[in-house]
Amino acid sequence: MNHQARLMLSKPHNLIFTPRDSKKRHGIRVSLTGDDPFRHLLAEDWETFHWFITADERNAALSNMRRRHEYSRIGDVPAVQYEPVER
């Protein structure tokens, strides 16, 4: 069973999967940095995508994801990469 299938069975409430033929064409690719220790738990090539109907919606979500969140500790550096993509 691949990682995505395990995730769907384990925590189906965490992500909403978008059908491939959706009108949501503007996305954000989320992946881990090369030195993130979670790579040993998830997979070396782990990634997930979030899809949006408009580029403006995507860009707003991207800004929110990249911001320093109020619950971050001083000195914490995010080990997640966010990349805008199109399909």
N, C-alpha and C positions, 0 to 999 in steps of 0.2 A: 504494500500500500504506500503510495507516495505521500509526501508531507502535506500537500493541499488536501488530500482525502482525509488524512488523520485530523487535520485542523477542522474540517467540516464536521466530522463525527464528534470530536472532543468539545468544541466550543462554537456551535453553529450560530449562536446569538452575537458573536463578536464582529462578524463581517457580513455584509450584504453582497452577494454575488450577482453581477450584472450579466444578463444574457449577451452573447456575442453580437447579436444583431441589433443591439440597443442603439439609440440615437446619441448615446454618451460617447463622444469621440475624443474629448480632451481629458487627459489623464495625468496622474502623478505616479511615478514608479518609486516604490519605497524599497530600499535595500540596506544592508548593513555595511559598515566600513570594514576594511580588510583586517583590522586588529580587534574587532568586537568579539568578546568571549562567547556571545550568544551564537556565533557561527558554528561552534561545536555542538550546540543543542539543536539548532534549526537545520542548517545545511550550509555548505560553503557558498552555494549559489542561490540562497533564499532571496525571494523578492515577492512583492505583492503590488497590486495596482488599485487605485481609486479613480473612478471615472465620473465625468461631469458633462452636462449638455453643452455648456458654453465655456469658452476660454476664460471669461471673467470669473465665473464660479470656481474654476480650477485654480486660477491665480490667487483668489481670495483664500481658498483652502490651503494653498501652498504657503502663503504668507503666514497663516495661522500655525501650520505645522512646523515651520522653520523658526518661529519666534521662541524666545527664552520663556518657558512657562513658569508661572508663579511657584510651582512646587519643586522646581529645580534647586539643587543645593549649590552654594557658591563653589566654583571650581569644576562643576560637572560640565562635561562636553558631550553633546549628543553623538551617538555612534550610529546614527541612522542617516542615510542619504536620501534626499528627495529630488527627483528629476522630472520636469514636465515632459510629457510625451503626447503624441497624437496617433490615432488609428484610423 
